[in-house]
């Protein structure tokens, strides 16, 4: 896949990046090469590959025992809040 100047300008706008006119051609080339590599990987035949949970055969994920280690301290934390009601933090409305 080949990206063009307008693609890079749009990506930069979405990412909130300020690119100079000199940087845009560098990003066109670099990101186009990356997208080309992804395209090559997408064409690889994986129909005979089984999904695996671990890359090494016979290995398993060790899990710790699920136990409570902290006490409930929400009342202590809510003492510092400007407004609390029914155990919830009240915040000002920002969207109408």
N, C-alpha and C positions, 0 to 999 in steps of 0.2 A: 504494500500500500504506500502510495506516495502522497505526502502532505504538501499543501501549497501555502503561500503567504497568508491568505485569509484564514486558513485552518489554524495556523500558529497564532495569529492575532486574536482569534476567538478563544483559543486555549489559554493564552496569556490573560485575556480579560476575565475568563472564568476563574483562573487561579490567582487573580489580583496581582499579576506580575507586570512591572513596567519595563518593557523591552525597548531597547533603542533600535533604530533602523539598521544599524550594523549587526546587531545580534540576531535579527529575524532570519536571515539566510543560514546562519549557523544552526539555528533550531530547526529550520526546514530540513536541512540535510541530516542532522543527528536524529531527530524524531522519526524521519522517514526510514532511516536505517533500522531503528529499533522496531518500528511497525513491520518492516520487512522480515526481520528475524522472527517476530511473533507469528507472522503468516507462514513462515517455513515450519515452525513447530506445530501449527494448526494442521498442516498437511500430513504429519506423521501418522502412520497407521497404528492405532492403539486398540484395534478390535480384539486382538488376542492377549491383551494385558489384563490380568486380574487386579481389581482394586486391592490395596493392602493397608492394613492398620499400622504397620510398622515396617520400615525399610529393611530390617534384618530379620531373617526367618527365625521363628522360635522365641523372639523377644516379646515381652509384654510390658505394658505400662504399669508401674507400681503406683498404687493409689493409697493415700493415707486414710486412716479412719476418720469419718466425718463426725466430729464432735464439736460442741460449743466451747469456745475458748474465751469469748468476750461476754461481759454482762451488758444488759440493756441500760444504756446511759442517756437515752434520748431526752429525758427530763432535764438532766444537767446541761446538755447542749442547747436546749430550747430556752433556758434562762437568759441567754445572751441575745436571743432573737427579738426584734422590735415588736412583732406581732405573731401570736400563736393562737390557734383555735382548734380544739378537739385533737390535739397532738400533731397538727399540721402547721407548717410555716405559711404565713400569709404574705403575699407579695403584691405590689401595685400592678394593676392591669396595664399592659403596654400595647396590646392590640385591641382595636375597637371593632 
